[in-house]
Amino acid sequence: MRTKDQAGAAERTAVSPADLPSAARRADEFTARRRGALRTYFYSHPRVMDVVVVISYLLAGSGIFLSGDPDVNMSEHVVIVLASATVLMFRRDKPLAVLAIVSVFEVLNIVVVPTASNIGVGIWFALYAVAVRYKTVISFALGIISAVPLMAFMLFLYQYPADLLSDNGPSAATSSIISAIVMLLSNIIATGVGAAVRSNRKHEAELRQWAIRNAELASVAERNRIAREMHDVVAHSLTVMVALSDGAAVVVKRDPAKAGDVLGQLSQTGRTALADMRRVLGVLRADGGTNRSPQPDHTDMGALIEGFRQAGLPISFTQSGPPLPADPALALTVYRIVQESLTNVLRYGTAVSRVEVMVANNSLTGAITVRIRDDGHGTLDASIGSGRGIVGMRERARIYAGTVDAGPVPQGGWLVTVALHPGESTPVNGQL
């Protein structure tokens, strides 16, 4: 109200629930464009991707059938491959359990069919699922652990078939060491691919949350702007209308002609308030064909002062320095600050005999000073106002790196001093 601690905090309007799906949808569309059509399809149909993985594993295990080796136990090989393929269907739901089971099947497979073409392939698919689900450190540790059984078998138990060795090539022991290293590296690569996908998905989720938070902030800023404009329009207009109606009631019997003039001003104030409210509420409409910002021209300052004079305030207005910069937003800021300050004087002040309004533009520093002072006595009735007046002035001044100092003066009355620095303006979303 008329004291600093009665100004209250800025009201925060929650984002409309309808805005969040829209922001999330835009983020999802952006992510889909980054993935491409094929990856987006598999991402949206995970079970189809599981089928593709199983088919790929079965194709990798079918190479042994093309060799025609009569010493291969085909029936046991088929059972192990089908069992592994079945388990891989659940890799997305139970990645750790699938990795453990497939690791056992891989050892059995190499024992039964030493020349199998799918040794380690099942572990790769399982490790990918683990890396997508769990942290990188855990995933790589499991990748190394899952390679140990196969590596141990290759180094100590595996006997290279004679037809796989050549006279000029590496020995069986060297080949076993190379195979063990390849198994370890392949596990690390499969884990790395899964970890990269997990990191990418985490980044996409962060982008999605950022888009939603950005929509929330934009919506809150817009709704706060609307609330601030509504407060300025309604508080000013209703205060002036109440003062005019009280004045009309006093003079109606003594001077009917004067009362008629006051009632005419009352009607005009109401029409102006309705027009401003339509422009403010226009930002909530979907169409953009109308001018939706209630931005009075700076030449309206004289009309603003005259309106308060007719409402009963003895105002003296002075303006020094060069004209204000040709910035409609800056003009609106000055206009609203003067309007809010005079509305507070009219609403809260009692026994007001003098109101001084001063707007000074310092051509050397580029600073604009707005000063409103009255000599009245303020009311402490906290039920009269909403607490947004001084807060709104500070929000407007902050856009131009400005400050607002409002409070009582020792000699009596109320003083509002605003310093604006247009050269250091920091508009948010292009709005006041």
C-alpha positions as CSV (number, residue, x, y, z in Angstrom):
1,M,0.0,0.0,0.0
2,R,1.6,3.2,1.3
3,T,4.6,1.5,3.0
4,K,7.3,-0.6,1.5
5,D,6.5,-3.7,3.4
6,Q,2.9,-3.5,2.2
7,A,3.8,-3.6,-1.4
8,G,3.8,-7.4,-1.3
9,A,5.5,-9.8,-3.7
10,A,4.8,-10.2,-7.4
11,E,2.0,-12.6,-8.2
12,R,3.1,-15.7,-10.2
13,T,0.6,-17.2,-12.6
14,A,1.1,-20.9,-13.3
15,V,1.5,-22.0,-16.8
16,S,-1.6,-23.2,-18.6
17,P,-1.7,-27.0,-18.8
18,A,-2.5,-26.7,-22.5
19,D,0.9,-25.1,-23.1
20,L,3.0,-28.0,-21.8
21,P,1.8,-30.6,-24.3
22,S,2.4,-28.1,-27.1
23,A,6.0,-27.5,-25.9
24,A,6.7,-31.2,-25.4
25,R,5.3,-31.9,-28.8
26,R,7.5,-29.4,-30.5
27,A,10.5,-30.8,-28.7
28,D,9.5,-34.4,-29.7
29,E,9.2,-33.2,-33.3
30,F,12.6,-31.6,-33.2
31,T,14.1,-34.8,-31.8
32,A,12.4,-36.9,-34.4
33,R,13.9,-34.8,-37.2
34,R,17.4,-35.3,-35.7
35,R,16.9,-39.1,-35.5
36,G,15.6,-39.6,-39.0
37,A,12.6,-41.6,-40.2
38,L,14.1,-45.1,-39.7
39,R,15.5,-44.5,-36.2
40,T,12.3,-42.7,-35.2
41,Y,10.2,-45.7,-36.3
42,F,12.2,-48.2,-34.3
43,Y,12.3,-45.8,-31.3
44,S,8.5,-45.6,-31.4
45,H,8.1,-49.4,-32.0
46,P,10.6,-51.0,-29.6
47,R,9.2,-54.5,-30.0
48,V,9.8,-54.4,-33.7
49,M,13.4,-53.5,-33.0
50,D,13.6,-56.5,-30.6
51,V,12.4,-58.7,-33.5
52,V,15.1,-57.3,-35.8
53,V,17.8,-58.0,-33.1
54,V,16.6,-61.6,-32.8
55,I,16.5,-62.1,-36.6
56,S,20.1,-60.7,-36.8
57,Y,21.2,-63.1,-34.1
58,L,19.6,-66.0,-35.9
59,L,21.3,-65.1,-39.2
60,A,24.6,-64.8,-37.4
61,G,24.1,-68.3,-36.0
62,S,23.1,-69.8,-39.3
63,G,26.5,-69.6,-40.9
64,I,27.5,-73.0,-39.5
65,F,24.8,-74.6,-41.6
66,L,26.4,-73.4,-44.8
67,S,29.8,-75.0,-43.9
68,G,28.4,-78.5,-44.2
69,D,30.8,-79.8,-41.5
70,P,29.6,-83.3,-40.6
71,D,31.3,-83.2,-37.2
72,V,29.1,-80.3,-36.0
73,N,26.3,-81.3,-33.6
74,M,23.6,-79.3,-35.4
75,S,20.8,-80.2,-33.0
76,E,22.5,-78.9,-29.9
77,H,23.6,-75.8,-31.8
78,V,20.1,-75.1,-32.9
79,V,18.8,-75.5,-29.3
80,I,21.3,-73.1,-27.9
81,V,20.8,-70.5,-30.7
82,L,17.0,-70.7,-30.3
83,A,17.3,-70.5,-26.5
84,S,19.6,-67.4,-26.8
85,A,17.2,-65.8,-29.3
86,T,14.3,-66.3,-27.0
87,V,16.1,-64.8,-24.1
88,L,17.2,-61.8,-26.2
89,M,13.5,-60.9,-26.7
90,F,13.5,-59.8,-23.0
91,R,16.8,-57.8,-23.1
92,R,14.8,-54.5,-22.9
93,D,12.9,-55.6,-19.8
94,K,15.6,-57.5,-17.9
95,P,19.0,-56.6,-19.3
96,L,21.1,-57.8,-16.5
97,A,19.4,-61.2,-16.3
98,V,19.6,-61.6,-20.1
99,L,23.3,-60.7,-20.1
100,A,24.0,-63.4,-17.4
101,I,22.0,-66.1,-19.2
102,V,23.3,-65.3,-22.7
103,S,26.9,-65.3,-21.3
104,V,26.3,-68.9,-20.1
105,F,24.8,-69.9,-23.5
106,E,27.7,-68.4,-25.4
107,V,30.2,-70.6,-23.4
108,L,28.0,-73.7,-24.1
109,N,27.8,-72.8,-27.7
110,I,31.6,-72.6,-28.2
111,V,32.0,-75.9,-26.3
112,V,29.4,-77.7,-28.5
113,V,30.3,-76.0,-31.8
114,P,33.9,-74.6,-31.7
115,T,33.6,-73.2,-35.2
116,A,30.3,-71.5,-34.6
117,S,29.9,-68.2,-36.5
118,N,27.9,-66.4,-33.7
119,I,30.3,-66.6,-30.8
120,G,29.8,-63.5,-28.7
121,V,27.1,-62.0,-30.8
122,G,24.4,-62.6,-28.2
123,I,26.6,-60.9,-25.5
124,W,26.9,-57.8,-27.8
125,F,23.2,-57.4,-28.0
126,A,22.8,-57.9,-24.3
127,L,25.6,-55.5,-23.4
128,Y,24.0,-52.8,-25.6
129,A,20.7,-53.1,-23.7
130,V,22.6,-52.9,-20.4
131,A,24.6,-49.8,-21.5
132,V,21.4,-48.1,-22.5
133,R,19.8,-48.7,-19.1
134,Y,22.7,-48.3,-16.7
135,K,25.5,-45.9,-16.0
136,T,28.6,-46.0,-18.1
137,V,31.0,-47.3,-15.4
138,I,28.6,-50.1,-14.5
139,S,28.1,-51.0,-18.2
140,F,31.8,-51.2,-19.0
141,A,32.5,-53.2,-15.9
142,L,29.9,-55.7,-16.9
143,G,31.2,-55.7,-20.5
144,I,34.7,-56.8,-19.2
145,I,33.2,-59.3,-16.7
146,S,31.0,-60.9,-19.4
147,A,34.1,-61.4,-21.6
148,V,36.1,-63.3,-18.9
149,P,34.4,-66.7,-19.4
150,L,34.9,-66.8,-23.1
151,M,38.4,-65.4,-22.8
152,A,39.3,-68.0,-20.2
153,F,37.9,-70.8,-22.4
154,M,39.8,-69.5,-25.4
155,L,43.1,-69.2,-23.6
156,F,43.1,-72.4,-21.6
157,L,40.6,-74.9,-23.0
158,Y,39.9,-74.1,-26.6
159,Q,41.6,-76.2,-29.2
160,Y,41.9,-74.6,-32.6
161,P,40.7,-76.9,-35.4
162,A,43.6,-77.8,-37.7
163,D,41.8,-76.5,-40.8
164,L,41.7,-73.0,-39.2
165,L,45.5,-72.9,-38.9
166,S,48.0,-72.4,-41.7
167,D,51.6,-73.1,-41.9
168,N,52.6,-69.5,-42.4
169,G,50.1,-68.1,-39.9
170,P,50.1,-67.6,-36.2
171,S,50.3,-70.6,-33.9
172,A,47.3,-72.0,-32.0
173,A,48.3,-70.3,-28.8
174,T,48.8,-67.0,-30.6
175,S,45.5,-67.3,-32.3
176,S,43.8,-68.0,-28.9
177,I,45.3,-64.9,-27.5
178,I,44.2,-62.8,-30.5
179,S,40.7,-64.2,-30.3
180,A,40.5,-63.5,-26.5
181,I,41.6,-59.9,-27.1
182,V,39.0,-59.5,-30.0
183,M,36.3,-60.8,-27.7
184,L,37.2,-58.3,-25.0
185,L,37.4,-55.4,-27.5
186,S,34.1,-56.4,-29.2
187,N,32.4,-56.3,-25.8
188,I,33.8,-52.9,-25.1
189,I,32.7,-51.6,-28.5
190,A,29.1,-52.9,-28.0
191,T,29.0,-51.3,-24.5
192,G,30.3,-48.1,-26.0
193,V,27.6,-48.0,-28.6
194,G,24.9,-48.5,-26.0
195,A,26.5,-45.9,-23.7
196,A,26.5,-43.4,-26.6
197,V,22.8,-44.1,-27.3
198,R,22.0,-43.6,-23.6
199,S,23.9,-40.3,-23.5
200,N,22.1,-39.1,-26.6
201,R,18.7,-40.0,-25.2
202,K,19.6,-38.3,-22.0
203,H,20.5,-35.2,-24.0
204,E,17.2,-35.4,-25.9
205,A,15.3,-35.7,-22.6
206,E,17.1,-32.6,-21.2
207,L,16.3,-30.7,-24.4
208,R,12.6,-31.7,-24.0
209,Q,12.6,-30.5,-20.4
210,W,14.3,-27.3,-21.4
211,A,11.7,-26.7,-24.0
212,I,8.9,-27.3,-21.4
213,R,10.6,-25.0,-18.8
214,N,11.1,-22.3,-21.5
215,A,7.4,-22.5,-22.4
216,E,6.6,-22.2,-18.7
217,L,8.8,-19.2,-18.2
218,A,7.4,-17.5,-21.4
219,S,3.9,-18.2,-20.3
220,V,4.5,-16.9,-16.8
221,A,6.2,-13.8,-18.2
222,E,3.3,-13.2,-20.6
223,R,0.6,-13.7,-18.0
224,N,2.5,-11.5,-15.5
225,R,2.5,-8.8,-18.2
226,I,-1.2,-9.2,-18.7
227,A,-1.8,-9.1,-14.9
228,R,0.4,-6.0,-14.6
229,E,-1.5,-4.3,-17.5
230,M,-4.9,-5.3,-16.0
231,H,-3.9,-3.9,-12.6
232,D,-2.8,-0.6,-14.2
233,V,-6.0,-0.3,-16.2
234,V,-8.5,-1.4,-13.6
235,A,-6.9,0.2,-10.6
236,H,-6.5,3.5,-12.3
237,S,-9.8,3.6,-14.0
238,L,-11.9,2.4,-11.0
239,T,-10.1,4.8,-8.7
240,V,-10.7,7.8,-10.9
241,M,-14.3,6.7,-11.5
242,V,-15.0,6.4,-7.8
243,A,-13.5,9.9,-7.2
244,L,-15.6,11.3,-10.0
245,S,-18.8,9.7,-8.8
246,D,-18.1,11.0,-5.2
247,G,-17.5,14.5,-6.6
248,A,-20.7,14.3,-8.7
249,A,-22.7,13.3,-5.6
250,V,-21.4,16.4,-3.7
251,V,-22.0,19.0,-6.4
252,V,-25.2,17.6,-8.0
253,K,-27.5,19.7,-5.9
254,R,-25.5,22.9,-5.8
255,D,-24.3,22.9,-9.4
256,P,-26.1,20.4,-11.7
257,A,-24.2,21.7,-14.8
258,K,-20.9,20.9,-13.1
259,A,-22.2,17.5,-12.0
260,G,-23.1,16.8,-15.6
261,D,-19.5,17.6,-16.7
262,V,-18.2,15.3,-14.0
263,L,-20.6,12.5,-15.0
264,G,-19.5,12.9,-18.6
265,Q,-15.8,12.5,-17.5
266,L,-16.9,9.5,-15.5
267,S,-18.5,7.9,-18.6
268,Q,-15.4,8.7,-20.7
269,T,-13.1,7.1,-18.2
270,G,-15.3,4.0,-18.2
271,R,-15.2,3.7,-22.0
272,T,-11.4,4.2,-22.0
273,A,-11.0,1.5,-19.4
274,L,-13.2,-0.9,-21.5
275,A,-11.1,-0.2,-24.6
276,D,-7.8,-0.8,-22.7
277,M,-9.2,-4.1,-21.2
278,R,-10.2,-5.3,-24.6
279,R,-6.6,-4.7,-25.9
280,V,-5.1,-6.4,-22.9
281,L,-7.4,-9.5,-23.1
282,G,-6.7,-9.6,-26.8
283,V,-3.4,-11.4,-26.1
284,L,-5.4,-14.4,-24.9
285,R,-7.1,-14.7,-28.3
286,A,-5.8,-16.9,-31.1
287,D,-6.2,-14.3,-33.9
288,G,-3.5,-11.8,-34.4
289,G,-5.3,-9.3,-36.6
290,T,-5.8,-6.6,-34.0
291,N,-3.5,-4.4,-32.1
292,R,-3.4,-6.2,-28.8
293,S,-1.1,-4.0,-26.7
294,P,-2.7,-1.2,-24.7
295,Q,0.2,1.2,-25.4
296,P,-0.9,4.9,-25.1
297,D,1.2,7.4,-27.0
298,H,3.5,9.6,-25.0
299,T,1.3,12.6,-25.9
300,D,-1.4,11.1,-23.7
301,M,0.6,12.3,-20.6
302,G,-1.3,15.6,-20.7
303,A,-4.6,13.8,-20.9
304,L,-3.6,11.6,-18.0
305,I,-2.7,14.5,-15.8
306,E,-5.9,16.4,-16.8
307,G,-8.0,13.3,-15.9
308,F,-6.5,13.2,-12.4
309,R,-7.0,16.9,-12.0
310,Q,-10.7,16.5,-12.8
311,A,-10.8,13.7,-10.3
312,G,-9.7,16.2,-7.6
313,L,-5.9,16.0,-7.5
314,P,-4.0,19.4,-7.5
315,I,-1.2,18.4,-9.8
316,S,1.7,20.4,-11.1
317,F,3.6,18.8,-14.0
318,T,7.0,19.7,-15.2
319,Q,9.2,18.1,-17.8
320,S,12.9,19.1,-18.3
321,G,15.6,18.2,-20.7
322,P,15.2,17.0,-24.3
323,P,12.1,15.0,-25.4
324,L,12.1,11.3,-24.4
325,P,13.6,8.9,-26.9
326,A,11.2,7.7,-29.6
327,D,10.7,4.4,-28.0
328,P,7.0,3.4,-27.5
329,A,8.0,0.8,-24.8
330,L,9.9,3.4,-22.9
331,A,7.0,5.9,-23.2
332,L,4.6,3.3,-21.9
333,T,6.9,2.6,-19.0
334,V,7.0,6.3,-18.0
335,Y,3.2,6.6,-18.6
336,R,2.4,3.6,-16.4
337,I,4.7,4.7,-13.6
338,V,3.1,8.1,-13.4
339,Q,-0.4,6.6,-13.8
340,E,0.2,4.1,-10.9
341,S,1.8,6.7,-8.6
342,L,-1.1,9.2,-9.1
343,T,-3.6,6.4,-8.7
344,N,-2.0,5.6,-5.3
345,V,-2.2,9.2,-4.3
346,L,-5.9,9.4,-5.3
347,R,-6.7,6.0,-3.6
348,Y,-4.7,6.2,-0.4
349,G,-3.9,9.9,0.2
350,T,-6.0,12.1,2.4
351,A,-5.9,15.9,2.8
352,V,-3.7,16.2,-0.3
353,S,-3.1,19.8,-1.2
354,R,-0.2,19.5,-3.6
355,V,1.0,16.8,-6.0
356,E,4.2,17.3,-8.0
357,V,5.0,15.3,-11.1
358,M,8.4,15.7,-12.6
359,V,10.0,14.0,-15.7
360,A,13.6,14.8,-16.4
361,N,15.8,13.6,-19.3
362,N,19.5,14.1,-18.6
363,S,21.1,14.5,-22.0
364,L,24.6,13.9,-20.6
365,T,24.0,10.6,-18.8
366,G,21.0,9.5,-20.8
367,A,19.2,8.8,-17.5
368,I,15.5,9.5,-17.1
369,T,14.2,10.5,-13.7
370,V,10.5,10.3,-12.8
371,R,9.4,11.9,-9.5
372,I,6.0,12.0,-8.0
373,R,5.4,13.6,-4.6
374,D,2.4,14.5,-2.5
375,D,1.8,16.1,0.8
376,G,-1.1,14.0,2.0
377,H,-1.5,11.5,4.8
378,G,-1.7,7.9,3.7
379,T,-4.2,5.3,4.8
380,L,-3.0,2.0,6.3
381,D,-6.0,0.0,5.3
382,A,-4.4,-3.0,3.7
383,S,-7.7,-4.2,2.2
384,I,-7.8,-1.5,-0.4
385,G,-5.1,-2.5,-2.8
386,S,-3.7,-5.7,-4.3
387,G,0.0,-5.2,-3.5
388,R,1.0,-5.2,-7.2
389,G,1.4,-1.5,-7.8
390,I,4.9,-0.8,-6.6
391,V,5.9,-4.3,-7.7
392,G,4.7,-3.6,-11.2
393,M,6.6,-0.3,-11.3
394,R,9.8,-2.1,-10.2
395,E,9.3,-4.8,-12.9
396,R,8.9,-2.1,-15.6
397,A,11.9,-0.1,-14.4
398,R,14.1,-3.2,-14.2
399,I,13.7,-3.6,-18.0
400,Y,15.6,-0.3,-18.4
401,A,18.2,-1.1,-15.7
402,G,16.2,1.2,-13.4
403,T,15.3,1.5,-9.8
404,V,12.2,2.5,-7.9
405,D,12.3,4.1,-4.5
406,A,8.9,4.6,-2.9
407,G,8.0,5.6,0.6
408,P,6.9,8.3,3.0
409,V,9.0,11.5,3.5
410,P,9.7,13.0,6.9
411,Q,7.8,16.2,6.1
412,G,4.7,14.2,5.4
413,G,3.3,12.7,2.2
414,W,4.6,10.1,-0.2
415,L,7.5,10.2,-2.6
416,V,8.2,8.0,-5.6
417,T,11.5,8.3,-7.4
418,V,12.3,6.3,-10.5
419,A,15.6,6.3,-12.4
420,L,15.6,4.7,-15.9
421,H,18.6,4.0,-18.1
422,P,17.3,3.3,-21.6
423,G,20.9,2.7,-23.0
424,E,21.1,-0.4,-20.7
425,S,17.7,-1.8,-21.4
426,T,17.2,-5.6,-21.1
427,P,13.8,-6.4,-22.5
428,V,12.5,-9.9,-22.0
429,N,10.8,-11.5,-25.0
430,G,10.3,-8.0,-26.4
431,Q,7.7,-7.3,-23.8
432,L,7.3,-4.9,-20.9
